[in-house]
Every structure is written in C-alpha cells, then in structure tokens.
Amino acid sequence: MEEIHPNKVYTTEETRKFLRISKSTIKRYLKRRILKANKIGGRYKILGKEILRLISPRAEVKTIILYKKLKQKVKNKIKNW
C-alpha cells in the first residue's frame, strides 16, 4: 500500500481505500466533521495529515465515544417505539 503524505491532497475514493471504509461511512465522517475536508468543484479534497490524524490512537478513542453515543441514541429511539 502507498504511504500517506501529510501535505498531499487525496480524493474521497483514495481516502476510503486507505481507511478501508465504505462510501456511506466516509460520507458520514465528512458530514459529522470526524474527517475534515475542503469542497472544491463539488468534490471533497482531503489533506494527508487529516487521514493520519484520523488513524492516530487519539482519533480512535474519539470515534469510539461518538459511536457509543450514537448507539445509545438509537437504542433510546427504539425503546420509545
């Protein structure tokens, strides 16, 4: 696999392949600003340092916390049905 360069600009497709995540997951990361990107010409461009930040251990902890909050929110919604 190719090395991630901090100052290189990547597309969402390249980023998705680096992180091994689905299209819907990368969309969710962009929408929730877990993965920061700039929109240029209708397409997202992501700096390599953002990808590296996301795969760092601190980012992993943040992602787990967000996941647990979302999971609890869904459980509460289902319980109220």
C-alpha positions in Angstrom: 0.0 0.0 0.0 1.1 3.5 -0.7 2.4 5.8 2.0 0.2 8.7 3.2 2.0 12.0 2.7 0.8 14.7 5.2 0.8 17.6 2.6 -0.6 15.7 -0.3 -4.3 16.1 -1.3 -6.4 13.0 -1.6 -9.9 12.3 -3.1 -12.6 10.7 -1.0 -12.1 7.5 -3.0 -8.4 7.4 -2.2 -9.1 8.2 1.4 -11.7 5.5 1.5 -9.2 2.9 0.3 -6.6 4.0 2.8 -9.1 3.7 5.7 -10.8 0.6 4.3 -14.3 2.0 4.9 -17.5 2.1 2.8 -18.8 5.1 0.8 -21.5 5.7 3.3 -19.1 5.7 6.2 -16.8 8.3 4.5 -19.9 10.4 3.8 -20.9 10.2 7.5 -17.3 11.1 8.6 -17.4 14.2 6.4 -20.9 15.2 7.5 -20.0 14.9 11.2 -16.6 16.5 10.7 -14.8 13.5 12.0 -12.7 13.8 8.8 -12.2 17.4 7.8 -12.1 18.2 4.1 -12.5 21.1 1.6 -15.0 21.0 -1.1 -13.6 22.1 -4.4 -15.6 22.0 -7.6 -18.3 19.9 -5.9 -15.8 17.3 -4.7 -14.2 16.8 -1.4 -10.4 17.1 -1.1 -8.7 15.7 2.0 -5.2 16.5 3.2 -3.0 13.6 4.1 -2.5 15.0 7.6 -6.2 14.6 8.2 -6.1 11.0 7.2 -3.1 10.5 9.5 -4.9 12.3 12.4 -7.9 10.0 11.9 -5.9 6.8 12.2 -4.0 8.0 15.3 -4.9 6.4 18.6 -6.4 9.6 20.0 -8.8 9.8 17.0 -9.7 6.2 17.5 -10.8 7.0 21.1 -12.9 9.9 19.8 -14.5 7.8 17.2 -15.4 5.1 19.8 -17.0 7.7 22.0 -19.1 9.1 19.1 -20.1 5.6 18.1 -21.3 4.8 21.7 -23.3 8.0 21.8 -24.9 7.2 18.5 -25.7 3.6 19.6 -27.3 4.8 22.8 -29.4 7.4 20.9 -30.6 4.6 18.5 -31.4 2.4 21.5 -33.4 5.1 23.2 -35.4 5.8 19.9 -36.2 2.1 19.5 -37.3 1.8 23.1 -39.7 4.7 22.7 -41.5 2.9 19.8 
